[in-house]
Amino acid sequence: MSAEAPRLYCLPDADLSYAELLQQRFAMQGVVDLPTSGFCLLLDSEGLSLRWCDEAKLGAVKVDFLSGKAAHRRHYGGAEAVSKAVGVKKGQRPSVIDATAGLGRDAFVLANLGCQVTMFERSPWVAALLEDGLNRAKADPEIGEWVAQRMKLVHANSISDIQQHQLQAEVVYLDPMYPHRKKSAQVKKEMRIFQQLVGADADADKLLQQALQIATRRVVVKRPSSAAPLAGKAAANQLNTKTHRFDIYSLI
Ligand SMILES: C[S@@+](CC[C@H](N)C(=O)[O-])C[C@H]1O[C@@H](n2cnc3c(N)ncnc32)[C@H](O)[C@@H]1O
């Protein structure tokens, strides 16, 4: 995991009071020049994005719940595997702890379907991106109200926070980083970049043990299709998609 404090570079049109808030909340270090290597968070009038230089190409990632894939998932996400795995059905909208929130894509699908989702993200880089995306979504007249009500972000290590506050939810959802070795598609490239940024989540086995203690209905783990189950603990139920599977540990 990148042990560096996130570096924040502001373009001239950035809201500087918001930049100050971000710096305090995520212990960021403000920089006056755009870094030419490594990662950097860039703030402009459109929000916060992660920038990096990879194989001499610039890359960027932003959390955007309002357009593109997220908007598509909002309209057509009802039948997505993640919602089936979590157990969303007519009349059943389980409360969810997403203990590995990342960019909040899965959490957004679940919240869109009516689940109350508490998201944990420990990387300050990723948590800042997610919070920024949530802020923009909350200001949107169409989805702002339910995003504010159903999506709560906690910037903390879920393993320690869940223990400390004795949290509970019907479903605990885990999607830890997994070491991808192939370089095939664009998505994999984004995964590789994320691996450099947040590491390989080597403590995911421990997270499963914790999740099994606090979930009241089920624990769902998203894994690449060929990966071994977390903690070597095979799940009684699985849901397979083309690229990954969900291991479902039912508790009732
Ligand atoms: C593969 S990403 C999750 C992607 C997410 N499901 C999505 O839809 O965007 C895994 C994320 O979990 C975070 N993470 C892993 N273990 C964690 C823990 N114990 N507490 C909080 N965050 C954790 C990592 O920092 C990383 O950002």
The ligand as a Tripos MOL2 file, in Angstrom:
@<TRIPOS>MOLECULE
LIG
   27    29     1     0     0
SMALL
NO_CHARGES

@<TRIPOS>ATOM
      1 C1        -11.2080   -4.2770   -5.0570 C.3       1 LIG1
      2 S1        -11.4810   -2.8040   -4.1660 S.3       1 LIG1
      3 C2        -13.2240   -2.8150   -3.9220 C.3       1 LIG1
      4 C3        -13.9940   -2.3760   -5.1190 C.3       1 LIG1
      5 C4        -15.4440   -2.1110   -4.7990 C.3       1 LIG1
      6 N1        -16.1740   -3.3390   -4.5210 N.3       1 LIG1
      7 C5        -16.1470   -1.3290   -5.8850 C.2       1 LIG1
      8 O1        -17.2270   -1.7740   -6.3160 O.co2     1 LIG1
      9 O2        -15.6470   -0.2590   -6.2780 O.co2     1 LIG1
     10 C6        -10.9010   -3.1650   -2.5450 C.3       1 LIG1
     11 C7        -10.8400   -1.9410   -1.6310 C.3       1 LIG1
     12 O3        -10.9810   -2.3780   -0.2860 O.3       1 LIG1
     13 C8        -10.1720   -1.6030    0.5510 C.3       1 LIG1
     14 N2         -9.9350   -2.3980    1.7720 N.ar      1 LIG1
     15 C9         -9.3750   -3.6360    1.8510 C.ar      1 LIG1
     16 N3         -9.3580   -4.0720    3.1210 N.ar      1 LIG1
     17 C10        -9.9360   -3.0930    3.8750 C.ar      1 LIG1
     18 C11       -10.2060   -2.9540    5.2740 C.ar      1 LIG1
     19 N4         -9.8760   -3.9080    6.1630 N.pl3     1 LIG1
     20 N5        -10.8190   -1.8220    5.6920 N.ar      1 LIG1
     21 C12       -11.1630   -0.8420    4.8040 C.ar      1 LIG1
     22 N6        -10.9060   -0.9060    3.4770 N.ar      1 LIG1
     23 C13       -10.3110   -2.0190    3.0110 C.ar      1 LIG1
     24 C14        -8.9220   -1.3460   -0.2900 C.3       1 LIG1
     25 O4         -8.2260   -0.2010    0.1680 O.3       1 LIG1
     26 C15        -9.5160   -1.1750   -1.6920 C.3       1 LIG1
     27 O5         -9.7660    0.1790   -1.9780 O.3       1 LIG1
@<TRIPOS>BOND
     1     1     2 1
     2     2     3 1
     3     2    10 1
     4     3     4 1
     5     4     5 1
     6     5     6 1
     7     5     7 1
     8     7     8 2
     9     7     9 1
    10    10    11 1
    11    11    12 1
    12    11    26 1
    13    12    13 1
    14    13    14 1
    15    13    24 1
    16    14    15 ar
    17    14    23 ar
    18    15    16 ar
    19    16    17 ar
    20    17    18 ar
    21    17    23 ar
    22    18    19 1
    23    18    20 ar
    24    20    21 ar
    25    21    22 ar
    26    22    23 ar
    27    24    25 1
    28    24    26 1
    29    26    27 1
@<TRIPOS>SUBSTRUCTURE
     1 LIG1         1 GROUP 0 **** ****
